Amino acid sequence: MKNLIKKNFFLLLVLLLPLEVLAANLSDAFKVHDGSNNDPLDSVASQAGYNTETTSVDPLIASIIQSLLSLLGVIFLVLMVYGGYLWMTAAGNEEKVTKAKNLITAAIIGLIIVVGSYAISYFVVSKMQSTTLNPNSFK
């Protein structure tokens, strides 16, 4: 009897759930209720304080670069912690100590390369922008 009640409840739920979904008017979900003709996402973003007027690709590229640099920072931190763990658990084994030192050295060199390449690319891009966006630079 208990099993039959569970099956009937599940059947009722499966049959009535689509009716509830179909009863919603989906066109209301894409309308802005403030009387303007703006996109609802733009309306919500502007209310949250984001700039929705930007049509350039630069902010997207900047956020991608920031995300990648953050990921590389996390990888550097993990490698440093792992190298320190290897060194601490080496218990006098020179082979493990050497492996840990090499790992830490490689992590630091990788971080220097990443920060250096970011600095060089930032310098080059800023000089290109100041040159190309300045109308007096072509005279």
SEVO-545097 format. One record per residue: residue number from 1; x, y, z of N, C-alpha, C, O in turn. Coordinates in pm, 1 decimal. Example, Ala and Ser with C-alpha at 12.3 -4.5 7.8 and 13.67 -1.06 7.14 Angstrom:
# residues 2
SITE   n       nX       nY       nZ      caX      caY      caZ       cX       cY       cZ       oX       oY       oZ
SITE   1   1319.0   -569.0    780.0   1230.0   -450.0    780.0   1320.0   -330.0    780.0   1423.6   -331.9    846.5
SITE   2   1285.0   -225.0    708.0   1367.0   -106.0    714.0   1290.0      3.0    787.0   1340.9    113.8    803.9
***
This chain:
# residues 139
SITE   n       nX       nY       nZ      caX      caY      caZ       cX       cY       cZ       oX       oY       oZ
SITE   1     82.0   -118.5      0.0      0.0      0.0      0.0     87.3    126.3      0.0     59.7    221.9    -72.3
SITE   2    192.9    124.9     82.1    281.7    238.9     89.9    353.4    261.5    -43.3    372.9    375.4    -85.7
SITE   3    391.6    153.4   -107.6    458.1    161.1   -236.4    364.2    217.8   -342.8    407.6    294.0   -429.1
SITE   4    237.2    181.6   -337.4    137.6    230.7   -431.8    116.3    381.4   -413.7     99.2    453.5   -512.0
SITE   5    117.1    427.7   -293.1    101.2    571.3   -266.6    220.7    647.8   -322.0    203.2    755.1   -379.8
SITE   6    341.0    595.4   -305.9    459.9    660.2   -359.9    454.7    667.1   -511.6    487.5    770.0   -570.6
SITE   7    412.9    556.5   -575.4    404.1    554.2   -721.5    299.2    653.0   -771.2    323.2    723.3   -869.3
SITE   8    184.9    659.9   -706.3     80.0    753.1   -748.1    123.4    898.2   -727.9     96.0    983.7   -812.1
SITE   9    190.2    925.5   -617.7    238.5   1060.9   -593.7    340.0   1100.5   -700.0    334.5   1211.7   -752.7
SITE  10    432.3   1011.0   -731.8    531.6   1038.1   -833.9    465.7   1059.0   -969.9    503.7   1149.8  -1043.8
SITE  11    366.3    975.0  -1003.7    295.5    987.5  -1130.3    220.6   1121.1  -1136.6    221.9   1188.4  -1239.7
SITE  12    157.3   1158.1  -1029.4     85.4   1285.1  -1024.4    182.5   1402.1  -1039.5    153.1   1499.6  -1108.6
SITE  13    295.6   1391.7   -975.7    396.7   1496.4   -985.3    448.8   1508.8  -1127.8    463.6   1619.8  -1179.1
SITE  14    476.7   1396.5  -1191.5    528.2   1397.6  -1328.2    423.7   1450.8  -1425.6    458.7   1519.3  -1521.7
SITE  15    298.3   1420.9  -1402.9    194.1   1467.0  -1494.3    156.6   1613.7  -1474.0    122.7   1682.2  -1570.5
SITE  16    162.0   1662.4  -1351.3    118.8   1799.0  -1324.2    231.0   1902.4  -1334.5    203.4   2020.5  -1355.3
SITE  17    354.2   1861.2  -1320.6    464.5   1955.5  -1327.5    473.2   2024.3  -1464.4    491.7   2146.0  -1467.9
SITE  18    461.1   1953.9  -1576.1    465.0   2023.5  -1705.1    349.4   2121.9  -1721.9    365.3   2223.6  -1789.4
SITE  19    235.1   2094.4  -1662.8    123.7   2188.1  -1674.0    157.4   2318.8  -1603.8    122.0   2426.3  -1652.4
SITE  20    224.1   2310.7  -1492.2    264.8   2431.4  -1420.3    365.7   2511.9  -1501.0    360.1   2634.8  -1502.5
SITE  21    455.8   2444.9  -1566.4    556.2   2513.8  -1647.4    491.3   2576.8  -1769.2    525.4   2689.3  -1805.6
SITE  22    399.8   2507.6  -1832.1    334.0   2562.6  -1949.9    241.3   2679.2  -1914.9    209.4   2760.5  -2001.7
SITE  23    198.6   2688.0  -1791.8    109.5   2796.3  -1753.2    184.0   2929.0  -1744.5    120.1   3034.1  -1749.6
SITE  24    316.9   2928.4  -1731.7    392.7   3052.8  -1721.6    398.6   3120.6  -1857.7    414.0   3054.9  -1960.7
SITE  25    386.5   3250.6  -1856.7    396.5   3329.6  -1978.7    542.6   3369.9  -1994.4    589.9   3459.9  -1925.0
SITE  26    613.7   3304.5  -2084.5    756.3   3327.0  -2097.6    788.4   3461.7  -2160.3    900.5   3510.3  -2145.8
SITE  27    694.3   3522.8  -2229.0    723.4   3654.2  -2286.6    741.9   3758.9  -2177.6    810.8   3858.6  -2199.2
SITE  28    681.8   3738.0  -2061.1    700.5   3831.6  -1950.4    842.6   3826.5  -1895.3    890.9   3924.1  -1838.0
SITE  29    908.1   3714.7  -1912.3   1043.2   3701.6  -1859.0   1142.1   3788.0  -1935.3   1248.9   3819.4  -1882.7
SITE  30   1109.3   3827.4  -2058.2   1201.5   3903.5  -2140.7   1159.2   4048.1  -2157.1   1209.5   4116.3  -2246.5
SITE  31   1070.2   4096.4  -2075.4   1026.3   4234.6  -2079.6   1082.0   4308.9  -1959.6   1096.1   4253.9  -1850.4
SITE  32   1113.2   4435.1  -1983.1   1156.0   4521.0  -1874.1   1031.8   4591.5  -1823.0    954.7   4647.5  -1900.9
SITE  33   1012.8   4588.6  -1692.1    890.6   4642.1  -1634.9    903.2   4787.6  -1591.8    819.5   4837.6  -1516.7
SITE  34   1008.6   4856.5  -1639.5   1022.0   4997.4  -1603.7    974.3   5089.2  -1715.6    992.6   5210.6  -1706.5
SITE  35    914.5   5035.3  -1819.7    857.9   5115.3  -1927.6    955.4   5142.9  -2040.4    915.2   5199.0  -2142.2
SITE  36   1082.2   5105.8  -2026.5   1178.8   5130.3  -2133.0   1186.0   5010.0  -2226.2   1129.3   4904.4  -2198.2
SITE  37   1256.2   5027.8  -2336.8   1270.7   4920.1  -2435.5   1406.8   4853.1  -2425.1   1451.8   4789.0  -2520.2
SITE  38   1471.8   4867.0  -2312.5   1605.1   4808.6  -2294.4   1597.5   4657.9  -2279.6   1493.4   4599.9  -2248.7
SITE  39   1712.6   4597.8  -2302.9   1727.6   4454.8  -2279.3   1720.5   4431.2  -2128.0   1779.3   4508.4  -2052.3
SITE  40   1650.3   4327.2  -2081.9   1640.5   4305.1  -1937.3   1776.3   4283.1  -1870.3   1795.8   4322.7  -1755.4
SITE  41   1869.2   4220.7  -1940.9   2001.4   4200.2  -1882.5   2073.2   4333.4  -1863.6   2141.2   4353.6  -1763.0
SITE  42   2058.2   4425.4  -1960.7   2117.5   4557.9  -1946.7   2054.7   4633.2  -1830.2   2123.5   4704.0  -1756.7
SITE  43   1925.4   4617.8  -1814.1   1855.9   4685.5  -1704.7   1906.3   4636.8  -1568.8   1933.2   4717.1  -1479.5
SITE  44   1918.7   4506.6  -1554.1   1965.8   4450.6  -1427.8   2111.9   4487.8  -1404.6   2150.8   4520.9  -1292.6
SITE  45   2193.1   4482.2  -1511.0   2334.9   4515.6  -1496.8   2353.1   4661.7  -1459.0   2437.3   4693.3  -1374.9
SITE  46   2276.4   4750.8  -1518.8   2289.7   4892.4  -1484.4   2242.1   4918.7  -1341.9   2298.4   5003.7  -1273.0
SITE  47   2139.3   4847.1  -1296.6   2095.0   4862.7  -1158.0   2199.5   4810.4  -1060.4   2208.9   4858.5   -947.5
SITE  48   2277.8   4712.1  -1103.5   2382.7   4656.8  -1018.5   2509.3   4741.6  -1022.3   2602.4   4717.8   -945.3
SITE  49   2513.4   4840.9  -1111.8   2628.4   4930.0  -1117.2   2729.2   4897.5  -1225.2   2838.1   4955.0  -1225.8
SITE  50   2697.5   4808.4  -1315.9   2789.2   4775.3  -1423.8   2764.8   4866.7  -1542.5   2652.7   4912.0  -1565.5
SITE  51   2871.0   4893.5  -1617.6   2860.9   4977.4  -1735.8   2818.1   4890.7  -1853.8   2890.0   4799.0  -1893.6
SITE  52   2701.2   4920.1  -1909.0   2650.4   4839.9  -2020.8   2669.4   4910.9  -2153.9   2626.1   4860.6  -2257.6
SITE  53   2733.2   5026.5  -2152.3   2753.1   5102.7  -2275.5   2878.8   5059.9  -2350.4   2895.6   5095.4  -2467.1
SITE  54   2965.6   4985.7  -2286.9   3091.9   4946.3  -2347.1   3068.7   4839.5  -2452.6   3009.2   4735.3  -2425.1
SITE  55   3115.8   4866.3  -2573.1   3103.7   4768.5  -2681.1   3240.5   4719.0  -2726.5   3250.4   4645.8  -2825.0
SITE  56   3344.3   4757.8  -2656.6   3479.4   4720.4  -2693.4   3511.4   4579.6  -2643.8   3446.6   4527.0  -2553.3
SITE  57   3611.8   4521.4  -2705.0   3656.6   4387.9  -2666.4   3761.1   4396.8  -2555.7   3791.7   4296.5  -2491.1
SITE  58   3816.0   4515.9  -2533.3   3922.8   4532.5  -2435.3   3886.5   4483.5  -2295.0   3967.7   4414.6  -2233.2
SITE  59   3767.8   4516.1  -2241.6   3736.5   4464.4  -2108.0   3730.4   4311.7  -2102.4   3767.7   4251.5  -2001.8
SITE  60   3684.1   4250.3  -2209.2   3679.0   4104.3  -2212.4   3819.8   4045.5  -2211.0   3847.6   3950.7  -2137.5
SITE  61   3907.7   4102.0  -2292.2   4046.0   4053.9  -2296.8   4114.0   4076.9  -2162.4   4188.3   3991.2  -2114.5
SITE  62   4088.3   4193.2  -2101.1   4148.9   4223.1  -1970.8   4101.3   4125.2  -1864.6   4180.6   4080.9  -1781.5
SITE  63   3973.6   4090.9  -1866.2   3924.0   3996.1  -1766.0   3978.4   3855.7  -1790.2   4003.1   3782.1  -1694.6
SITE  64   3997.4   3817.7  -1915.4   4056.8   3687.2  -1945.6   4201.4   3682.1  -1897.1   4244.2   3582.6  -1838.6
SITE  65   4277.1   3790.6  -1921.7   4416.4   3795.0  -1876.9   4423.3   3791.4  -1725.2   4507.7   3721.8  -1668.8
SITE  66   4335.3   3865.9  -1658.0   4333.8   3864.0  -1511.7   4300.5   3725.0  -1458.7   4359.1   3680.4  -1360.0
SITE  67   4207.4   3657.0  -1523.4   4172.4   3522.1  -1479.5   4289.5   3426.2  -1497.4   4317.7   3344.7  -1409.6
SITE  68   4357.5   3436.2  -1611.2   4472.6   3348.7  -1635.0   4585.6   3378.0  -1536.5   4649.5   3285.6  -1486.3
SITE  69   4610.5   3506.7  -1508.6   4714.2   3540.2  -1411.7   4677.7   3490.6  -1272.6   4764.7   3446.1  -1197.6
SITE  70   4550.3   3498.0  -1237.8   4506.7   3445.3  -1108.8   4528.7   3294.4  -1102.4   4574.9   3241.9  -1001.1
SITE  71   4495.3   3225.3  -1211.0   4516.4   3080.8  -1216.4   4665.1   3047.1  -1204.0   4702.3   2953.5  -1133.2
SITE  72   4750.2   3124.1  -1273.4   4893.8   3098.9  -1264.1   4945.7   3128.2  -1123.9   5036.7   3060.4  -1076.2
SITE  73   4889.3   3227.5  -1057.9   4928.0   3255.0   -919.5   4891.7   3140.0   -827.5   4968.7   3104.7   -738.3
SITE  74   4774.6   3081.6   -848.9   4732.6   2967.2   -767.2   4823.1   2847.4   -795.2   4861.1   2775.4   -702.9
SITE  75   4857.3   2825.9   -921.1   4947.4   2714.9   -955.7   5084.1   2736.4   -890.4   5143.3   2642.2   -837.6
SITE  76   5134.1   2860.7   -894.0   5261.6   2890.5   -828.2   5254.5   2860.4   -679.0   5345.7   2799.9   -622.7
SITE  77   5145.7   2902.7   -615.6   5131.0   2878.4   -472.1   5127.1   2728.7   -440.6   5189.2   2683.1   -344.7
SITE  78   5054.3   2653.6   -521.6   5045.5   2508.8   -500.1   5182.7   2443.6   -517.8   5220.9   2356.6   -439.5
SITE  79   5256.9   2485.9   -621.1   5390.2   2428.6   -642.5   5485.3   2462.8   -527.6   5566.6   2379.9   -486.8
SITE  80   5474.3   2585.4   -476.0   5560.5   2623.3   -363.1   5526.5   2542.1   -238.0   5615.6   2495.4   -167.0
SITE  81   5397.4   2526.1   -212.2   5357.2   2448.1    -95.1   5399.2   2301.7   -112.1   5446.8   2239.2    -17.2
SITE  82   5381.8   2247.8   -231.3   5421.4   2108.9   -255.6   5572.9   2092.1   -242.6   5619.7   1994.2   -184.6
SITE  83   5649.7   2187.4   -296.5   5795.6   2182.4   -282.8   5838.3   2191.5   -137.8   5929.7   2121.1    -94.8
SITE  84   5771.7   2279.1    -61.4   5802.8   2288.0     81.4   5767.9   2160.9    155.4   5841.1   2118.5    244.9
SITE  85   5656.2   2099.5    118.7   5616.1   1973.1    180.7   5718.5   1863.0    150.3   5756.2   1785.3    238.1
SITE  86   5762.4   1858.3     24.2   5863.4   1757.9    -11.6   5992.0   1779.6     67.8   6054.5   1684.1    114.0
SITE  87   6030.4   1905.2     83.0   6153.8   1935.4    153.8   6142.4   1899.2    301.6   6235.4   1844.5    360.9
SITE  88   6026.5   1930.7    360.2   6009.1   1902.4    502.8   5998.6   1753.1    532.5   6039.0   1707.7    639.5
SITE  89   5944.9   1678.1    438.9   5928.8   1534.4    461.4   6044.9   1453.4    404.3   6038.2   1330.6    399.9
SITE  90   6150.8   1520.7    360.8   6264.2   1449.4    301.2   6339.1   1367.1    405.6   6397.5   1264.0    372.3
SITE  91   6338.3   1410.1    528.9   6403.2   1337.8    639.6   6550.2   1309.1    611.1   6600.8   1201.0    641.0
SITE  92   6618.1   1408.4    552.4   6761.2   1393.2    527.3   6794.9   1324.1    397.0   6912.9   1310.5    364.7
SITE  93   6697.5   1280.3    321.8   6722.3   1215.7    193.6   6760.6   1323.1     91.8   6677.2   1404.9     53.2
SITE  94   6886.3   1322.6     48.5   6937.1   1427.0    -41.5   6864.1   1429.0   -176.6   6847.9   1534.5   -237.9
SITE  95   6821.5   1313.4   -220.8   6751.6   1306.3   -349.7   6618.1   1380.8   -343.9   6582.2   1452.6   -437.2
SITE  96   6545.0   1363.4   -233.8   6417.5   1432.7   -218.1   6437.3   1583.2   -197.9   6358.8   1664.2   -247.2
SITE  97   6542.7   1619.1   -125.1   6572.3   1760.8   -103.6   6606.5   1828.1   -236.1   6561.3   1939.1   -263.9
SITE  98   6686.3   1759.9   -317.0   6721.8   1814.3   -448.7   6598.3   1828.5   -537.0   6583.8   1928.1   -607.8
SITE  99   6510.0   1730.2   -533.3   6385.9   1737.9   -610.6   6300.8   1856.4   -565.1   6243.5   1927.5   -647.7
SITE 100   6292.8   1877.2   -434.2   6214.6   1988.3   -379.8   6276.4   2122.5   -418.8   6204.6   2215.0   -456.8
SITE 101   6408.6   2133.7   -409.8   6476.3   2258.1   -448.7   6454.9   2287.9   -597.1   6430.0   2402.3   -635.1
SITE 102   6464.8   2184.3   -680.5   6443.5   2203.5   -824.1   6300.2   2246.4   -853.8   6277.4   2329.6   -941.6
SITE 103   6204.4   2190.6   -781.9   6064.0   2227.4   -801.1   6039.5   2372.7   -760.3   5972.1   2447.0   -831.7
SITE 104   6093.3   2412.1   -647.6   6077.2   2550.6   -600.9   6146.7   2647.5   -695.9   6092.3   2753.4   -727.2
SITE 105   6265.9   2612.2   -741.8   6338.4   2697.4   -836.1   6261.9   2711.1   -966.7   6252.0   2821.1  -1021.0
SITE 106   6208.3   2602.3  -1017.5   6131.4   2607.4  -1141.8   6004.5   2690.7  -1125.0   5965.7   2763.1  -1216.6
SITE 107   5940.2   2681.4  -1010.5   5819.8   2760.5   -984.7   5852.3   2909.4   -980.9   5777.7   2990.7  -1035.4
SITE 108   5962.8   2945.4   -916.9   6002.4   3086.3   -910.0   6041.7   3138.5  -1047.5   6005.7   3250.6  -1083.1
SITE 109   6114.4   3059.8  -1124.8   6151.0   3100.4  -1260.6   6025.5   3116.8  -1346.5   6015.5   3211.6  -1424.4
SITE 110   5931.3   3026.0  -1332.7   5805.6   3037.5  -1407.8   5728.8   3162.7  -1370.0   5672.9   3229.4  -1457.1
SITE 111   5725.0   3195.8  -1241.6   5657.6   3317.2  -1197.9   5726.6   3441.0  -1253.1   5659.5   3534.9  -1295.9
SITE 112   5859.3   3442.8  -1253.0   5933.5   3556.2  -1308.4   5904.9   3571.4  -1456.9   5888.6   3683.5  -1505.2
SITE 113   5898.4   3461.3  -1529.9   5868.8   3466.5  -1673.4   5728.7   3520.2  -1697.3   5709.0   3603.2  -1786.0
SITE 114   5631.5   3474.6  -1620.3   5493.3   3519.4  -1637.8   5479.4   3668.1  -1605.9   5417.4   3742.7  -1681.7
SITE 115   5537.3   3710.7  -1493.8   5527.7   3852.4  -1455.9   5603.5   3938.9  -1556.8   5556.6   4047.1  -1592.2
SITE 116   5718.2   3893.5  -1602.7   5793.6   3969.0  -1703.4   5719.6   3980.4  -1834.9   5716.7   4087.5  -1895.6
SITE 117   5660.3   3871.9  -1879.4   5585.7   3877.8  -2006.3   5462.3   3965.3  -1993.3   5424.9   4033.8  -2088.5
SITE 118   5398.2   3964.0  -1876.2   5284.5   4052.3  -1854.9   5329.0   4198.1  -1857.0   5262.1   4282.4  -1916.7
SITE 119   5441.1   4228.2  -1792.5   5489.9   4366.0  -1789.4   5525.8   4414.6  -1929.4   5493.9   4527.7  -1966.1
SITE 120   5591.6   4330.2  -2006.8   5628.5   4368.5  -2143.6   5504.4   4388.6  -2229.3   5494.5   4487.9  -2301.4
SITE 121   5410.2   4296.3  -2222.5   5289.1   4310.9  -2304.4   5206.3   4431.1  -2260.3   5147.3   4498.7  -2344.6
SITE 122   5200.6   4459.3  -2129.9   5127.9   4577.1  -2081.0   5193.4   4704.6  -2133.0   5123.9   4797.2  -2174.9
SITE 123   5326.3   4710.2  -2130.5   5398.3   4826.8  -2180.4   5374.0   4846.3  -2329.4   5345.3   4957.8  -2373.2
SITE 124   5385.0   4739.7  -2407.5   5366.8   4750.1  -2552.4   5223.7   4790.5  -2587.1   5203.1   4877.5  -2671.7
SITE 125   5125.8   4729.3  -2523.7   4986.0   4761.1  -2553.8   4952.2   4904.6  -2512.9   4881.1   4974.4  -2585.2
SITE 126   5002.5   4948.9  -2397.9   4972.5   5086.3  -2355.6   5036.9   5187.1  -2450.0   4976.1   5290.0  -2479.4
SITE 127   5157.8   5160.7  -2498.2   5221.6   5250.8  -2594.4   5148.1   5249.6  -2728.3   5134.4   5353.5  -2792.8
SITE 128   5100.6   5131.3  -2770.1   5025.4   5124.1  -2896.3   4893.3   5199.1  -2883.9   4852.4   5267.8  -2977.5
SITE 129   4827.1   5186.9  -2771.0   4700.2   5257.2  -2752.8   4720.9   5407.0  -2748.0   4644.0   5481.7  -2808.4
SITE 130   4822.6   5452.1  -2678.0   4845.1   5596.1  -2669.7   4884.9   5652.5  -2805.4   4854.3   5767.7  -2836.0
SITE 131   4953.0   5572.3  -2887.0   4993.9   5619.8  -3018.5   4877.7   5616.7  -3117.3   4857.4   5711.9  -3192.6
SITE 132   4802.4   5509.0  -3117.1   4695.4   5497.3  -3216.4   4572.1   5577.8  -3179.3   4498.7   5620.3  -3268.5
SITE 133   4546.8   5600.4  -3051.3   4429.6   5674.7  -3010.2   4453.4   5825.2  -3003.4   4358.7   5902.6  -2989.4
SITE 134   4579.5   5866.7  -3013.1   4612.4   6008.5  -3011.4   4609.9   6060.4  -3153.7   4693.6   6018.8  -3233.8
SITE 135   4516.2   6150.9  -3189.9   4507.4   6197.6  -3329.2   4627.1   6282.8  -3370.0   4653.0   6295.4  -3489.7
SITE 136   4701.0   6341.5  -3277.0   4815.8   6425.2  -3312.5   4941.5   6343.5  -3341.4   5041.7   6398.4  -3387.1
SITE 137   4937.1   6213.8  -3315.4   5057.8   6133.4  -3336.5   5083.4   6104.6  -3483.2   5193.5   6061.7  -3517.6
SITE 138   4986.7   6126.3  -3571.0   5005.6   6099.0  -3713.6   5050.3   6221.6  -3791.5   5076.9   6211.8  -3911.3
SITE 139   5059.0   6335.6  -3726.9   5098.3   6459.3  -3797.3   5245.0   6476.7  -3800.4   5294.4   6575.1  -3855.5
***
